[in-house]
């Protein structure tokens, strides 16, 4: 399947499954790999959105999407930087360990949060 078709299918799935982020404008998806967690596997997708905030200005948003079984959207973290490494059970960022640099299987799901680069980030739809 061509990339444009895959992107359209992913956008449609996110729309149908409650994604709260913007899906219009300049959007990009990069599959980073699969987290193999005890209860389920999650396809991890880096999401980039670029669009106008208001006339004459532009905004961007980056998210890490988690797709259970590869095709059921369970939620995401809004992030600032692209992860540097996807392991079988975690996603690693380029921040120092003391300020928070990893998302683990146990931090995927409604009501969860994770510390990344000193800031607490909530798991959201």
Backbone as CSV, one residue per row, in Angstrom:
resi,resn,N_x,N_y,N_z,CA_x,CA_y,CA_z,C_x,C_y,C_z
1,UNK,0.864,-1.188,0.000,0.000,0.000,0.000,0.901,1.239,0.000
2,UNK,0.586,2.194,-0.833,1.374,3.417,-0.938,1.265,4.241,0.345
3,UNK,2.281,5.059,0.599,2.329,5.872,1.820,1.105,6.775,1.955
4,UNK,0.688,7.426,0.877,-0.472,8.317,0.951,-1.721,7.536,1.357
5,UNK,-1.900,6.340,0.832,-3.044,5.500,1.198,-2.959,5.073,2.658
6,UNK,-1.764,4.704,3.110,-1.575,4.321,4.514,-1.911,5.489,5.435
7,UNK,-1.449,6.676,5.062,-1.733,7.868,5.869,-3.229,8.158,5.911
8,UNK,-3.909,8.047,4.784,-5.354,8.279,4.759,-6.078,7.261,5.644
9,UNK,-5.659,6.016,5.587,-6.278,4.975,6.412,-6.032,5.252,7.892
10,UNK,-4.840,5.696,8.236,-4.518,6.011,9.623,-5.320,7.230,10.099
11,UNK,-5.436,8.250,9.276,-6.238,9.433,9.626,-7.685,9.016,9.861
12,UNK,-8.232,8.210,8.980,-9.620,7.755,9.125,-9.796,6.964,10.432
13,UNK,-8.861,6.074,10.724,-8.927,5.294,11.949,-8.873,6.204,13.178
14,UNK,-7.970,7.185,13.186,-7.856,8.107,14.319,-9.137,8.923,14.492
15,UNK,-9.724,9.378,13.398,-10.988,10.123,13.468,-12.084,9.270,14.089
16,UNK,-12.160,8.031,13.677,-13.211,7.126,14.152,-13.002,6.670,15.594
17,UNK,-11.751,6.710,16.064,-11.446,6.145,17.373,-11.118,7.191,18.438
18,UNK,-11.527,8.439,18.214,-11.487,9.446,19.263,-10.235,10.283,19.410
19,UNK,-9.361,10.300,18.418,-8.161,11.143,18.476,-8.575,12.607,18.612
20,UNK,-7.986,13.329,19.565,-8.369,14.721,19.824,-7.453,15.748,19.160
21,UNK,-6.386,15.316,18.537,-5.467,16.242,17.884,-5.965,16.663,16.511
22,UNK,-5.248,17.600,15.913,-5.589,18.097,14.576,-5.213,17.065,13.524
23,UNK,-6.102,16.841,12.578,-5.827,15.905,11.489,-5.942,16.574,10.122
24,UNK,-5.993,17.901,10.115,-5.993,18.669,8.869,-4.726,19.512,8.862
25,UNK,-4.252,19.790,7.675,-3.019,20.552,7.556,-1.886,19.638,7.127
26,UNK,-0.710,20.036,7.421,0.491,19.298,7.039,0.789,18.276,8.136
27,UNK,0.417,17.013,7.918,0.622,15.977,8.925,1.536,14.879,8.399
28,UNK,2.303,14.293,9.321,3.249,13.231,8.977,3.196,12.154,10.052
29,UNK,3.290,10.898,9.630,3.329,9.762,10.537,4.595,8.970,10.270
30,UNK,5.303,8.598,11.353,6.476,7.741,11.235,6.317,6.606,12.235
31,UNK,6.205,5.379,11.736,6.127,4.228,12.628,7.525,3.969,13.193
32,UNK,7.621,3.949,14.529,8.913,3.768,15.190,9.184,2.314,15.550
33,UNK,8.134,1.511,15.662,8.312,0.111,16.018,7.151,-0.375,16.859
34,UNK,7.368,-1.485,17.536,6.331,-2.113,18.350,6.822,-2.308,19.773
35,UNK,5.999,-1.893,20.740,6.274,-2.196,22.147,5.612,-3.526,22.452
36,UNK,6.375,-4.444,23.003,5.855,-5.760,23.364,5.644,-5.779,24.872
37,UNK,4.412,-5.455,25.261,4.063,-5.357,26.671,3.406,-6.661,27.128
38,UNK,3.316,-6.846,28.435,2.777,-8.092,28.983,1.345,-8.351,28.523
39,UNK,0.503,-7.327,28.519,-0.909,-7.520,28.193,-1.227,-7.341,26.713
40,UNK,-0.405,-6.589,25.991,-0.685,-6.310,24.587,0.552,-5.729,23.906
41,UNK,0.545,-5.776,22.593,1.576,-5.100,21.806,1.014,-3.786,21.297
42,UNK,1.873,-2.772,21.193,1.464,-1.455,20.728,2.379,-0.998,19.596
43,UNK,1.770,-0.642,18.460,2.552,0.010,17.405,2.746,1.448,17.859
44,UNK,3.977,1.938,17.808,4.319,3.289,18.246,4.535,4.147,17.004
45,UNK,3.784,5.257,16.922,3.836,6.131,15.749,4.152,7.551,16.203
46,UNK,5.171,8.148,15.585,5.506,9.544,15.822,4.648,10.382,14.877
47,UNK,3.887,11.327,15.436,2.940,12.153,14.701,3.411,13.597,14.716
48,UNK,3.448,14.211,13.534,3.822,15.625,13.411,2.686,16.366,12.718
49,UNK,2.296,17.498,13.281,1.281,18.354,12.675,1.835,19.768,12.599
50,UNK,1.684,20.369,11.423,2.089,21.757,11.208,0.906,22.498,10.600
51,UNK,0.545,23.607,11.202,-0.583,24.351,10.673,-0.628,25.753,11.218
52,UNK,-1.506,26.560,10.649,-1.616,27.946,11.112,-2.386,28.043,12.426
53,UNK,-1.870,28.834,13.345,-2.577,29.116,14.600,-3.605,30.201,14.341
54,UNK,-3.199,31.198,13.630,-4.059,32.273,13.156,-3.322,32.910,11.983
55,UNK,-3.981,33.732,11.192,-3.326,34.273,9.996,-1.945,34.870,10.295
56,UNK,-0.982,34.428,9.517,0.366,34.974,9.649,1.255,34.237,10.627
57,UNK,0.747,33.244,11.338,1.614,32.494,12.250,1.414,30.997,12.028
58,UNK,2.349,30.234,12.506,2.282,28.784,12.363,2.558,28.106,13.691
59,UNK,1.975,26.935,13.854,2.182,26.125,15.046,2.576,24.723,14.626
60,UNK,3.060,23.988,15.603,3.384,22.584,15.379,3.010,21.811,16.636
61,UNK,2.676,20.550,16.442,2.440,19.663,17.573,3.005,18.301,17.218
62,UNK,3.602,17.682,18.225,4.202,16.366,18.049,3.606,15.434,19.103
63,UNK,3.268,14.235,18.685,2.694,13.253,19.603,3.309,11.892,19.349
64,UNK,3.272,11.089,20.381,3.623,9.686,20.270,2.316,8.923,20.417
65,UNK,1.873,8.273,19.325,0.609,7.550,19.297,0.841,6.085,19.637
66,UNK,-0.115,5.488,20.350,-0.035,4.073,20.706,-1.247,3.350,20.132
67,UNK,-0.981,2.363,19.264,-2.031,1.608,18.588,-1.969,0.161,19.073
68,UNK,-2.930,-0.222,19.892,-2.963,-1.580,20.439,-3.233,-2.573,19.312
69,UNK,-2.417,-3.614,19.267,-2.551,-4.594,18.197,-2.262,-4.017,16.829
70,UNK,-1.740,-2.810,16.782,-1.387,-2.159,15.528,-2.500,-1.375,14.876
71,UNK,-3.760,-1.557,15.349,-4.857,-0.898,14.651,-5.955,-0.345,15.557
72,UNK,-5.735,-0.303,16.867,-6.736,0.292,17.764,-6.071,1.407,18.555
73,UNK,-6.474,2.647,18.255,-5.886,3.811,18.915,-6.314,3.864,20.378
74,UNK,-5.329,3.848,21.291,-5.647,3.917,22.722,-5.291,5.263,23.332
75,UNK,-4.429,6.031,22.680,-4.077,7.343,23.189,-2.677,7.761,22.780
76,UNK,-2.257,8.901,23.353,-0.974,9.476,22.953,-0.410,10.369,24.050
77,UNK,0.852,10.678,23.898,1.513,11.699,24.697,1.897,12.839,23.759
78,UNK,1.590,14.085,24.149,2.089,15.247,23.419,3.533,15.431,23.868
79,UNK,4.448,15.471,22.919,5.877,15.521,23.232,6.524,16.693,22.497
80,UNK,7.755,17.019,22.895,8.494,18.103,22.233,9.483,17.587,21.205
81,UNK,10.069,16.432,21.474,11.140,15.923,20.621,10.873,14.484,20.204
82,UNK,11.378,14.129,19.054,11.246,12.758,18.567,12.105,11.833,19.430
83,UNK,11.583,10.662,19.776,12.391,9.707,20.551,13.645,9.305,19.787
84,UNK,14.661,8.884,20.536,15.913,8.482,19.907,16.022,6.977,19.749
85,UNK,15.214,6.219,20.509,15.325,4.766,20.456,14.009,4.131,20.886
86,UNK,13.598,3.125,20.132,12.422,2.340,20.493,12.917,0.940,20.840
87,UNK,12.751,0.563,22.110,13.136,-0.779,22.553,11.903,-1.662,22.527
88,UNK,12.066,-2.934,22.845,10.918,-3.839,22.820,9.889,-3.510,23.901
89,UNK,10.312,-2.848,24.999,9.375,-2.567,26.094,9.380,-1.110,26.552
90,UNK,10.019,-0.219,25.781,10.072,1.193,26.170,10.505,2.064,24.990
91,UNK,10.224,3.361,25.144,10.630,4.366,24.161,11.551,5.336,24.881
92,UNK,12.739,5.547,24.347,13.759,6.376,24.995,13.924,7.706,24.267
93,UNK,14.025,8.772,25.065,14.258,10.119,24.545,15.692,10.552,24.861
94,UNK,16.160,11.602,24.204,17.525,12.077,24.361,17.758,12.955,25.574
95,UNK,16.925,12.886,26.583,17.073,13.680,27.797,17.876,12.879,28.821
96,UNK,18.398,13.575,29.839,19.122,12.840,30.882,18.125,12.071,31.760
97,UNK,18.590,11.004,32.336,17.765,10.102,33.130,17.089,10.799,34.311
98,UNK,17.778,11.738,34.947,17.247,12.407,36.139,16.004,13.250,35.826
99,UNK,15.902,13.772,34.603,14.762,14.627,34.260,13.638,13.859,33.568
100,UNK,13.826,12.565,33.398,12.818,11.737,32.747,13.094,11.587,31.270
101,UNK,13.315,10.343,30.832,13.671,10.147,29.433,13.094,8.876,28.813
102,UNK,12.088,8.268,29.454,11.591,7.002,28.933,10.083,6.866,29.156
103,UNK,9.425,6.230,28.203,8.028,5.821,28.351,8.032,4.295,28.350
104,UNK,7.505,3.706,29.413,7.459,2.250,29.563,6.040,1.740,29.332
105,UNK,5.920,0.440,29.146,4.609,-0.183,28.937,3.620,0.192,30.033
106,UNK,4.081,0.266,31.256,3.194,0.559,32.385,2.645,1.986,32.355
107,UNK,3.169,2.826,31.465,2.752,4.225,31.378,1.847,4.495,30.167
108,UNK,1.313,3.423,29.596,0.397,3.548,28.467,-1.013,3.270,28.966
109,UNK,-1.895,4.248,28.819,-3.292,4.045,29.180,-3.911,5.265,29.828
110,UNK,-5.219,5.261,29.868,-5.989,6.358,30.438,-5.577,6.630,31.878
111,UNK,-5.399,7.916,32.206,-5.032,8.315,33.561,-3.554,8.217,33.877
112,UNK,-2.742,7.774,32.934,-1.294,7.638,33.156,-0.598,8.963,32.848
113,UNK,0.609,9.097,33.373,1.451,10.253,33.059,2.898,9.801,33.111
114,UNK,3.758,10.614,32.519,5.181,10.298,32.466,5.964,11.601,32.569
115,UNK,7.133,11.525,33.175,8.004,12.699,33.238,9.004,12.636,32.087
116,UNK,9.018,13.719,31.277,9.951,13.828,30.162,10.619,15.184,30.212
117,UNK,11.918,15.179,30.313,12.721,16.410,30.340,12.244,17.375,31.425
118,UNK,11.872,16.823,32.596,11.493,17.638,33.736,10.026,18.008,33.817
119,UNK,9.252,17.732,32.768,7.822,18.069,32.750,6.971,16.804,32.809
120,UNK,5.861,16.877,33.549,4.911,15.773,33.586,3.956,15.920,32.416
121,UNK,3.793,14.825,31.665,2.955,14.791,30.478,1.865,13.747,30.697
122,UNK,0.610,14.116,30.399,-0.508,13.221,30.590,-0.818,12.416,29.333
123,UNK,-1.196,11.159,29.530,-1.660,10.324,28.438,-3.057,10.802,28.070
124,UNK,-3.299,11.058,26.810,-4.594,11.598,26.407,-5.066,10.957,25.117
125,UNK,-6.328,11.160,24.840,-6.934,10.637,23.623,-6.567,11.566,22.490
